[in-house]
Every structure is written in structure tokens, then in C-alpha cells.
Amino acid sequence: MTAPDRQRDDGPAPDEAATREAFFEAFGGVRGMVETTLPGLVFVLCYTITREINTPAIAALALSAVLAVARLARRDTIKHAFSGVFGVAFGAVFAMMSGDARNFYLPGMLYTLGLGVAYVVTAAAGFPLLGLVLGPVFRENLSWRTRNPGRKRAYVKSSYVWGAILLAKSAITFPIYFWGDATQLGWLRVALGIPPFLLAVYFTWIILVKAPPPIDVIAEMEAELKAKDEAEEREKRREAGGDGAGEAAPGAPEVQDGAEGAEAGRRG
């Protein structure tokens, strides 16, 4: 362990409860998990009953839109509000155009596969995707890349965890997509919605808790700006004081001339 790492380990730890909440919300939180699962659940339920595509697709899309409007009404993050709508919309349109109910789940499956590959590739390249996602959450931005090597290793390890879980999920769902039916695929997708996510979040938290604490670069920048403002204010006061002293200087000869006049009068 390097000296900077030891220093950070000995330093004050951030508020763990607040950090945990921010960490969990970065992935959408409980509400995000529910909103991600419900449209697929509605689709597979409706499809199991009706055995046709249009009604389940429209029902799932309508539910996703209602959830997004509710988020906007609560002034929640726009990213969470619209990401679910776009995903469900792509799936609904694809399923209706192709006439295959399994295609409702294909866009989400491709996204999961691509994200899993991205986690693994970026971790192998030394620029872990999880660090990009969580850096702003912990107010460290990209400081972990050059100033906090222990934390960078934690992000690399966590990115491998996310990649492995997402790729394993893809390895389970894609065979059902190719050789199963829409009902099997739908219920499997629902079952594999929340548990793998919670598993990845749990392992990531365990890894990051043991890593050096983040460097709060936002606080550093705020301190630098405050110090700069204070220095400028002191400079302005010094200049104002210097100008006042300079204005008093011309009056000195006048006093001296008055004293010389009084002395001449006494002599006269």
C-alpha cells in the first residue's frame, strides 16, 4: 500500500448511510427496479391470456408511459423517466412489426449483452465503466484514475463482476429466445430482472467499502474557488488602502507651507 493510500485509509470516512443511498440510487433504486420489471410482467401476462401481440405491447407501453409521467411529476431524473419508455417502445414496435412476441424482449436482451461486454472490455483496458458511472455519485469524478490507485482497482474488480453477471444472464436468456416460446422467455426475463441486479450491487458495495475512500474533488474545487475569491478581495482592499494613502500625500506640502508662513510672521 502506498503512502497516499494509507493516508486516505486513515482519513475520515464519508457518511456511510448517505453514500449507500446515493450508490443505490445511481442504479435506479427500488423504484427503478420495479419500473424495469413491471412492463415486461404486464406483457407476458397479457400475452399468456390473449395469445396475440398488439394488446400486450400497447398495455406494456402505456404502463411505461404512466410510470415516466409519474417520475416527471415528482421532478425525478429525466434519465430514469425516459429510459424505460424508450426500451419498452422499441420492444413493442419490434414485436408488432415482426409478428413475433419474443421480439418484445430482444432490445433489452441486446442492451444487457452489450453492457456486459462494455463492463469487461473497459475493465480490461484500465478504464472501468463503473468508475465513470459512480465517480460523479461519490463526487470524485475521474480522480480515481490517477490519484487513487486502490479505488481504481476496486472499480476494475467491480466492473468485472457486473460484466460476468450480465453475460451470464445473456447466456441463459438467448437460448430461450432462439429455441423457446414467448411465454417461457417472458417469465424467465421477469425472474432474472431483479435478483442479478441486486447481486451485482451487493458485490460492488462490498468491494468499494474495502477500497480507499473517494477523493472529493468537488470540495477541492470549491475550496480553491473560495481561496481565490478571498485572495482577490484582500488584493482589492490593499489597493483601496494604497490609494487612500496616496491621496493624503499632496496635502503634506500645504501644511508645511502654512508652518513656514507662520514662522515668517513671527520674524516680521
N, C-alpha and C positions, 0 to 999 in steps of 0.2 A: 504494500500500500504506500502510495506517495505521500509526501508531506501535505500537499493541498487536500488530499482525500482525508487524512487524519484530522486536519483542521476542520473540515466540513462535518466529519463524523462527531467531533466534539462540540460543534456549534449547536445552537438551539434548533430543535425540530419544529417544523410548521405545525399548525393546528391540525391534528390527525383527523378529527371529525369533519372539519371543513374541507380538508384535502380529499377525504374519501368521497364526500358528497360531490365535489367538483369532478373528481375522477369518474364516478359512476355516471354523472350527467353528461360527460363528454361522449359517452356511447349511447345516449338517448334516455337513460334511466328506465325505471319500471314502466312508465307510460310509453316510452319509445318501443319497448319490447312488446307491450300489449298491442300497440298500433301496428306493429310489423306483423303480428300473428293473426289478428282478427280478420283482415280482408281475405287471407288465404283460407281461414277456417270457414268464413261465410261462403266462399266459392265452392269448397268441397262439400259442404252441407247441402247447398242448393243443387249442385250437380248430382249428388247422390240421390236426391229426391226427384229431380226433374229429368235427368239424363239428357239435358240439352245445354248449350254453351252460353247463349246470349243472356238469359236471365241471371245465371250466377255471375257472369262477368260484369254486368251492369250493377248488380247488387253489391259486389265487392268494390267496384269503383265508386259507387255512391257513398258507401260507408267510409272509404278512404278520404273522400272529399269532405264529408261531415267532420271527420277527425281533424283534418287540416284546418277547416274553418274554426273549429273549437280552439285549436292552438293559436290561430291568429287573434281570436277574440281575447285570449288570455295574454297576448303580446309575447308569446314564446318565440323561440328561434325559428326563423323562416326556413332554415335548412331542414329541421325536423318536420316542419309543416308540409313541405312540398316533396321531399324525397320519397315518402311513401306513396303519394299520389302519382308521381311520375312512374314509379316502379309498377304499381298496380295498373295504371293506364296502358303502359307498354304490354304488359301481360294480357290484359283484357282484349286489346286490339289485335294482338298477335293470335290469340286463341280464336277469336271470332273470324278473322280473315282466313286462317288456315283450316278451320273446322275441326281442330284437334284440341280437346280440353287440356291436354298435358302441356301445351304451349303457354298456358297461363302462367306456369311456373318457370318457364325456360329463361326469361330475362333475369329473374332473381338468382337462378342457378348459375348462369354465366357470370353475374356480378360476384357471387360468392367464390367461384373458381378464380376469377381474375384478381380478386382481393387477396385470396390465399397465396397466389403466385407472387403478387406485389410484396406481400409481407416477407416472403422467403428471399426474393431477389434483393430487396433493399437491405435486408439484414446482412446478407452475404456481401453486399457492396460496402458495408460500413456506414450506411445512411438509413437507419431503420425507420420504416414508415410510422411506427408507433411513436417515435420521438417527435415527428412532425405533428402528429395528432395531439399529443399530450403536452408538448412544450409550452404552448400558449396557456393551457389549463393551469399549469404549475408556475406560470409567469417566468419561465426560464428561456422561452423561445428556443434558439439553437445553441445556447451556451454549453449544453451537454456535449457537443461535438468536439470542442477544443479546450474547454476549461474544466470539465467534469468527466474524466475518463471512466470512473466507476459507474456513473449513471448511464453513460453511453453503452457500456457492456450490458447493463440491465435492460435497456431498450432493445438492444440486439437480441438478447435472450427472449424477451417477451414477444418480439416480432416473430421469432421462430415458433413460439408457442401458438400465436394466432394463426400463422400460416399452416402449421400442422393440423390444427383443429378444423380450419376451414377446408383444407384439402381433403381431410378425412370425411367431412360432411359431403363434399362433392363426390368422393369415391363411393359413397353409399347411395346418393340420390340419382346420379346419372345412369347407372344400370337400370334402375326402376323406370326412368324416363324412356329408355330405349326398349325395354322388354316387358314393362309392366303397363298397367292401365292408369287412367287419370285419377280414379278414386284412391288407388294404392299410393300413387305419387303425392296426392294432396294430403292424405293423412300422415304420410311419412314426413312431408315438409312441415306440417304443423308440429309433429312430435320432435323434430330436430330444429325447431325455431329457437326456443329459449334456453334449453339445457346446455348446448355447446357454447352459447354466448356467455352464460353465467360461469361456465368452466374457464373460458379464456380470461374473463375479467378477474376471476378469483386468482388464477395463477399469476396474472400480470400484477395484481396488487401485492401478492406475496413477494414477488421478485423485487418490486420497486420499494417496498418497505425496508428491505435489507440493503438497498443501494444508498449511496450518499445522498443527502437531501439536495433538492434543486437550488440553483443559484438564482435568486430573484433579480433578474436583470432589469425588470420594470422599476423596482425600488431603487436600483443603482442609477438608472437614468433620471428618475425623479430627484434623487439626491444631487446628482450632477447639475441638473437644471436649477435646483434651489440654490446651490452654492454659486452658480454663475450669476443668478439674479442678485444674490446678496453682494457679490463682488462688484457688480455694476452699480448697485445702489451706493456702496461705500465709495466708489470712484466718483459718482455724481456729487456726493456730499463733500468729498475732498476738493473737487473742482469748485463747488459753490463757496467753500470756505476760503479757497485761494483767491477767488475773485473779490470777495469781501475785503480781504486784507489788502488787495491791490488798490481798491477804491479809496482806502484810508490814507494811502501813501501821499497823494498830491496835497492833502491838507497840511502836511508837516511843514512845508516851506512857509505857508501862510502864518502859522503860529510863530515860526522863527522870525519872520518879518515884523510881526507885531511886537515881539520882545525887543528887537533891535530899535523900533520906533520909540518905545517907552524909555529905553536906555538913553537915546539921543535927547529926549525931552528933559530928562533929569540933568544931563550935561548942560543943556541950554539954560 
